[in-house]
């Protein structure tokens, strides 16, 4: 059975030296997720470079990618719309700023609206 574990290691170095030992310090040092009360999230409406369609962005989440994806999935479900999680931001299709701020507040997050 072939081991594909090497694909998950960033900045991998190949060596022909049989005595070479990896000195990588990147051994799962993923940032821990802060509790909801310590999160300072900003919610804003955006339509730049989206062909005039509005999306709601949630920025400022500090934590693991898995927790961010779970929060994004929960918000998409409660807004009954699509969206995605990219570059540390949650993107919700449509103008749901006020609803998302309410949902985040009920979940214990500190969220404020940014922009107009």
C-alpha positions as CSV (number, residue, x, y, z in Angstrom):
1,X,0.0,0.0,0.0
2,X,1.4,3.4,-1.0
3,X,1.7,6.0,1.7
4,X,0.6,9.5,0.5
5,X,1.4,11.2,3.8
6,X,4.1,13.3,2.1
7,X,1.5,15.3,0.2
8,X,0.2,16.8,3.5
9,X,3.7,18.2,4.4
10,X,4.4,21.7,3.1
11,X,7.8,22.7,2.0
12,X,9.0,19.1,1.7
13,X,12.7,18.7,0.9
14,X,14.0,15.7,-1.1
15,X,17.5,14.5,-0.4
16,X,19.7,11.7,-1.7
17,X,21.6,11.7,1.7
18,X,20.5,8.5,3.6
19,X,21.4,10.2,6.9
20,X,19.3,13.3,6.3
21,X,16.8,14.1,9.1
22,X,13.9,16.4,8.8
23,X,14.2,19.6,10.9
24,X,10.7,20.8,10.0
25,X,9.0,22.7,12.8
26,X,5.6,22.5,11.0
27,X,4.2,19.5,12.9
28,X,0.6,20.4,13.2
29,X,1.0,23.8,14.8
30,X,-2.4,24.9,13.7
31,X,-3.8,27.9,15.5
32,X,-6.2,27.0,18.4
33,X,-9.8,28.2,18.2
34,X,-10.6,31.0,20.6
35,X,-13.8,30.7,22.6
36,X,-16.8,32.6,21.0
37,X,-16.6,35.4,23.6
38,X,-13.0,36.2,22.6
39,X,-13.8,36.3,18.9
40,X,-14.1,39.8,17.3
41,X,-15.9,39.2,14.0
42,X,-16.8,41.8,11.5
43,X,-19.8,41.3,9.1
44,X,-20.0,43.4,5.9
45,X,-21.8,43.5,2.6
46,X,-19.7,43.2,-0.5
47,X,-20.5,43.3,-4.2
48,X,-17.1,44.2,-5.7
49,X,-16.0,41.9,-8.6
50,X,-19.1,39.8,-8.2
51,X,-21.0,41.1,-11.2
52,X,-23.3,43.2,-9.0
53,X,-24.4,40.3,-6.8
54,X,-24.4,41.0,-3.1
55,X,-22.6,38.7,-0.6
56,X,-22.2,38.9,3.1
57,X,-18.7,38.5,4.4
58,X,-17.7,37.4,8.0
59,X,-14.1,38.2,8.8
60,X,-11.8,38.0,11.8
61,X,-12.3,34.4,12.9
62,X,-9.3,33.1,14.8
63,X,-9.0,29.3,14.9
64,X,-8.7,26.1,12.9
65,X,-10.0,25.8,9.4
66,X,-12.3,23.0,10.4
67,X,-14.0,25.2,13.0
68,X,-14.3,28.0,10.5
69,X,-15.9,25.6,8.0
70,X,-18.4,24.4,10.6
71,X,-19.4,27.9,11.5
72,X,-19.8,28.7,7.8
73,X,-22.0,25.7,7.3
74,X,-24.2,26.6,10.2
75,X,-24.7,30.2,9.0
76,X,-25.5,29.0,5.4
77,X,-28.0,26.5,6.8
78,X,-29.7,29.1,9.0
79,X,-29.9,31.6,6.2
80,X,-31.1,28.9,3.7
81,X,-28.6,30.0,1.1
82,X,-25.3,29.1,-0.4
83,X,-21.8,30.3,0.2
84,X,-18.3,29.2,0.9
85,X,-15.3,29.5,3.2
86,X,-12.1,31.0,1.5
87,X,-9.0,32.7,2.8
88,X,-10.2,32.8,6.4
89,X,-13.5,34.4,5.5
90,X,-17.1,33.1,5.4
91,X,-18.9,34.1,2.2
92,X,-22.7,34.0,2.3
93,X,-24.7,34.6,-0.8
94,X,-27.1,37.5,-0.4
95,X,-27.7,40.4,2.0
96,X,-27.9,38.7,5.4
97,X,-25.8,41.1,7.5
98,X,-28.4,41.8,10.2
99,X,-29.5,38.1,10.4
100,X,-25.9,36.9,10.7
101,X,-25.1,39.4,13.4
102,X,-28.1,38.1,15.4
103,X,-27.2,34.5,14.8
104,X,-23.6,35.1,15.9
105,X,-24.7,37.0,19.0
106,X,-27.0,34.1,20.0
107,X,-24.0,31.7,19.6
108,X,-21.9,33.9,21.9
109,X,-19.7,35.6,19.4
110,X,-18.9,39.4,19.4
111,X,-19.9,40.6,16.0
112,X,-20.2,44.1,14.6
113,X,-21.2,45.4,11.2
114,X,-18.5,47.0,9.0
115,X,-19.1,49.3,6.1
116,X,-22.4,51.0,5.0
